[in-house]
Amino acid sequence: MKKWKKLLALMMCVSMMCGLVACGGTEQAPEAESTAPVEGAEPENENGDVANTESSETNYEGEAVKIGFIGWGFTDTLGGEYKKYFEYVGPAIGMDFNLVVAVNQDEMVSQTESLIEAGVKGIISYQVTSTMMQLCEKNGVYLAQFGAAVDDPELKEYLEGCEYWLGASDYDHYACGVGMVDALHEAGCKNIITLGIAAGNPLHDQRLKGSQDEAGKFDDMNIIGEYLGNTASVAQEYSEQVTNFITMYPELDGITMTGASNGCMEAVLQAIDTAGKTGEIKLATLDVVEGTDTYLSEGSLVYTLGGQYPEVVFVALIMGDVIRGNLDLGGEKMVLIGNLIEVKGLEGYELYKEYIVNEFPFTVEELKEVSPTFNSEATLQDIYDLWESYSIEDVMERHQH
C-alpha cells in the first residue's frame, strides 16, 4: 500500500495540472507526431514486453493516406495503446497517422487547422465542434469522433448535414453502469454510493444513470449517497468525499465510479484503506489502470472495464476506405458500436492481460479481410460485425488459443 500511496500523490498533482490547463487554455498545443515506425522498434505492452506484431502481409504499396488524430495525451495507458496500435497497422493498411494533443476546444480547433495545413485527408478526434467541422468542410477533409456519440442535439443536426462528417463510434455507456451495480450486488453489497462527474459529460451521465436505475431493481440494495465531482480535481474530491461517506455511513459496503483514470481509482482505494475498510467496501468502475491486478487481489476492486483501444483503428479503417473511394456510405453516416471488456477478479484480469494487452486483439490480416480496399467483397457491415463481436472469448477463438 505504501508504494502506491506515493504514486497517488503524484497522480493527483498531475490530474489537477491537466484540469487547470483544460480550463485555462493557456498552454500551446503540441506539434503533430507521426506514427511512422522507427527502424528496429516494436510496440510494447504495459509491462514493457514486445506485443505480438507479426504479420504475413507486406506493407501497403500505394500512396499512404494521411490521417490526423486528436487525443488528450499519449503517455497514459489508453493513449499509449492508441499510439502503439496505429504504429502497428499504419504501414500495412497504407495510413500515416499524425497524432496531436488538445485539452480544450480552442486547442482542438488550432490542431485541426494545423493538421489540414499538413495535408491530412481525415481527422479523428475525441470531441468535435462546429468550427472544426466548418474547417473540414471548407478543405474537403473528413471528420469523425471516437469514444462517444455526439450528444448535443444542435451540433448533431448540423454535423448530419455536412458532406465530410463521417460519423462517430460509441459504446453502451448505460450498460457499463448496469454492469458495475450487478457486480457489487453479486459481491453482496447492499448500501452503496455513486461517484460521477458533474452533469454535462454524456459518457459519465449515462454510466451514472445505468448504475442508479439498476440499483433500483434490487430490493436489498440502497443508494445511500451520491457525489458528482469537478473534472479539474476529481481524484482529490473523490478521496475526500469517500472519507466523509465512510464516516457518515458505517454500513457503506459498495461504490460505483463512472471512470477510474487520472488517479481516481487510486484515490478512492486509498481512502478506503486509510479507513481500515480494504476488502469490506467494494469498488466497481471503468478503466484498467496500472496496479489493477493488485487492487483486485486485495479485494476492494471487484469490477472494471477496459480494452477500448482498437476502436480508433476501426474508425480509421472506415475513413481510409471512404477517402480512397472504395466504400460508399450511401449518404448515411458511420455508427460504430463496440463492447468494452469486463474484468472481474484477478483471474479475469489475467485473461485480459493475456489476450487484450499482450497481443493486438485484431491482426492486420483480420482488418484487411473486412476492408473494401483490400477485399473487394467486403462491406461496411463486415467491419461493424467484426468490432461488435469483440470479447476475450472472440479473440481466443480467432487467434486459436
N, C-alpha and C positions, 0 to 999 in steps of 0.2 A: 504493500500500500504506500509506503513512504516514497518509493521511486516515482509512482505516477502522481503523487500529490505535488511533487516538484514540477512535473510536466504540466499539471493542471494550471499552476500559477502562470507559467509561461504562455500557455494556450489562451488563458483569459486575457492576458495583455494583448496578444496578437488579435484576438477576436474584437476587443474594444477598439484597437487601432484601425482594423478593417472597417468597423462600423462608422468611425469618425470620418474616414476617407470617403465612405459611401455617402454620408450626409453632407460633407463639406464640399466635395467635388474639387478640391484644390490640387490634387495630385495629377501630374501629367500622365496620360495614358502611355503604356509601354509600346515600343515598336513591334511590328509583326515578327513572328518567329516561324520559320519554315520547318516542317516536319521531315524534310528530305533526310534520309538516314545517313549517318556518318559511317564511312567505310570501316567495317570490322566491328561496329557497335550493334548490340542486340537489346531489345527492350527487356527490362527486368520486372519481376513481380514485387509485391510489397515486402517480401523477405530478402530481396537482393538476389534471388535466383533468376537465371535466364528463363523467361517464359517460352513456351512451345511456339516457335515461329516458322517451323519447317513448312515449305510449300513446294509442290512439284511443278508449279506454274512459273513461267518466266515473267519478267516484268512486262508491263504493257508497252507495245511498240509504237503506238500512235502518240499524238501530242497530248500532254497531260492537261487536265482541266484544273484551273486554279480555283480553290475554294477557301474562303475566309471563315474562320471560326472564332467567335467572340465568347470567351469564358470568364469566370470570376477569378481564375488563377489556375496554375498547373503544378503547384507544389503540394497541394493537399492530396489525399488518397484518390478521390474521384477524378479530380482534374488531371492528375498524373496518369491515371488509367486511360482517359480520353487520348492524351498525347501519345502514349505507347501504342494504342490500337491504330491511330492514324499513321504512325510510323511503319507499322506492320503492313497495313493494307494499301497504303498510298501508291507505292511503286507498282504493285501488281494490278491495281484497277485503274491506273493512269490518272491519279489525282495528286496535286501538290497542295497540301494544306498549310495555310498561313494562320498561325494561332496568335491571338492578341487578347489582352486583358482589359476589361472595363468593369468598373464597380458602381457606376451610376449612369443615368440616361444621357447626360451630356457626353460622357466618355464613349458611350455606345455609338452616338451619332458621329463623334470625331473619328472613332475607329472605322465606322462604316465608310466615311469619306476616304480615309487612308487606304482601306482595302480596295475600294473602287479605283483609286488612283494607281494602285499596284497591279491592276489588271485582273482581279478575280472575276469569275463569271457567276459566282453564287456565294451567299453568306449565310451561315448557320449561327444563331445567337440564342442564349438562354432567355432573352427578353427582347421584344421588338417594339418599336414606336412608329407612329405615323410618319415622323420625319425620316426615319431610316427607310421606310417603305417608299417615300417620295424620292429619295436619292436613288434607290434601286430602280424604281420605275423609269426615272429620267435616263439612267445609264444602261438599261437592259440587263440588270443583274438580279438573279433570283434570290429570294429571302425566305428563310424558314426559321421556326422557333422549335427548340427542343426542351424536353422536361415537363412541359405542361401546355395544355391548350390555351389559346388566348381567351381570357376571361371577361375583359371589358367589352360590353355589347357594341358600343360605338366603334371602337377600334376593330373589332371582329368584322363588323359590317363593311367598314372601309377596306380592310385587307381582302375580304372575299371578292371585292370588285376590282382588284388590281391584277393585271396580267402576270406580273412577276412575283406574286405571292405564291409560294409553293405549298405552304400549309404548316402543320405542327405535329409533333409527336407528343404522346401523353401516356399516363398510367391511370389506373383506377385508384386515385388517392383516398377516396371514401372507403374502399375495401381495405386499404392499408390500415386505417383507423379501426375498422372492424376486427382485423386480424390481431391487432395489439390487445384489444379487450378480451377476445377469445382466449388468447394465450394467458392473460392474467387470471381469467376465470378458471381455466384448466389447471393453473398453478395453485388454486384455492383462495385467491384474493377476493375479498368481499367489500372492503372500504377503500376506494381509490380516489386519486386526484388526477386531473388532466392538465398538462402543460402544453402551451402553444405559443403562437406569435400573434401580436395584436392584429385585429381584423384588417383585411386588405390583401393578404397574401393568399391567393387561391389554393395553392398546394396545401398549406398548413390549415386553412379554413376547412377544406374537405376532409382532411385526416381527422381533425378535431371533431367534426360533425359525425363522422363514422364511429369514432370512439364513444361519443355521447349517446348516439342512437342505439348502438349495440349494448352498452351497459344498461340501458333502459329495458332491454328484453329479459334481463336476468332478475328474478325475484330476490335472489340472495346477494345482489351486488348493488352498492350505492356509490354515487359520485359525491364525495363529501367536500370537495374543493376544486377550484379551477384558477389557473393563472395564465395570463397572456403577456408575454414579455416583449420588450423593445429589442429590435434586431441589433442595435448598436452595442448592447452589453448584456445579451440574453443569458449567457452562461453564468455570469455573476448573479444576475437576478434569479435564475433558477435555483442556484445554490442557496441563496438567502431565503427564498420562498419555501423550498423543501424543508429547510431547517425550521421555519415557522410552522409549517403544516404538521411536522412531526411533534412539535411541542404542543400544538393545539389539539391534535387528534392522535392520541396514543394508539388508537385502533387502526390507524393507517397501515395498509399492507400492500398497496399496489399503486404504480404510477404509469400513465401513458404520456409520452412526449413526442410531439409531431416531427422532430428532427434532432439528430444527435451530433451533428457536425459542429465545428468551431468551438470545441471544448465543452459542449453541453452534456454529453454523456459522462465525461469525467467529473464535471461539476456536481451533477446530481448524485452520482455514486459516492463521491467524497462526502457529500452532506449526509448521505445515509450511513456511511462508515463512521463518520465523526459522532453520529448519534448512537452508535453501537447497534445499528439495525441491519448490518450486512447479512443477507440471506433471509431476513424477515420481511423486508419491504422489497417487492419485485418491481423491476422496470421493464417496460415494453416500448420500443421506439423504432426509428427508421434511420439507417446509415450504419455501415460497417466501418469502424474506425480502428486505429492502432490500439491494441490492448483488448479488443472484443473477446478474444478467447479467454483472457484472464478474468474478465468480468463475468463471463458465462460460468466458468469453473467455480467462482466464488459464490454463485447462487443469486446475486442481486439482479443480474440481467437475464431475462428468460426468453426474450424475443426481439429480433430486429430484422430489417430488410435491407437488401443491397443488390449489387450486381447489375446496375443500370447502365454501365459504361458502353456496351455495344450499341445502344440506342442511336448515338450520333453517327455511327458508321452506316447504319441503315438509312438514316436521313440523307447522308452524303451519297450513298449508292443511288437512291432515287433521284437526287438532284443531278448527279452526273449523267444518268440515263436521259433525263429531260433535256439537259443542256446539249448533249450530243445528238438530240433528235431521235433517240431510239425508244423513247417512252412518251406516249401521248396520253395525258390525263383526261382528255376529252372535255375540257372546261371545268373539271372537278378539281378540288384541292386535296393534297395529301392529308390523310388522317391515319397516323401510325400509332397503334395502341399496343403497348407491351406489358410485360409482367415483371415485377420485382421478385427477387429470390428470398424466400423466407429462411431465416436462420434460427433454429430452435435448439438450445442446449449445445454443449461442447461437441457432441457427435455431429450435430447439424453444421457447426462451424467448420469442422474438419472436412466434411463433404464440400462445403462452399469453397474452402481454400483449395482443395484438390482440383475441382472441376470448373471453378469460375475465376479463381485468382491465378493459379499456377499454369493455366493454359488459356488461350483465347477461345471463348465459347463457340465462335463461328470462324472457321478457317477461310482463307482466300478462295479455295475451291468451292466451298459451300455458298459463299457470297456471289461468286461468278455464275453459279448454276441458276440463280434466281434473277440475274441481271440481264435485261434485254440486250445490253451492249455486248455481252459475251455469250448469250444463249438466245438465239432468235425466237425460240418458242416460249421463253419466259414472259410472265405478265406481272403487273403491279400486285395482283392478288398473291402471286407466289412469294413476293417479298413480304407482304403482310403476314402470310401464313407462317413463314419461317420465323419471323420475330415473335408472333403471338404464341408459338409453341415453346418458347424459351423457358426452360426449367433445368434443374440439376439432372433430373431423370432424362430429359431430352438430350442434354449434352452427352451424358453417359452412353445413350443409345446411338447417337450419331457418330461418336468417336470410338464406339465399340469397346468401352471399358467393361 
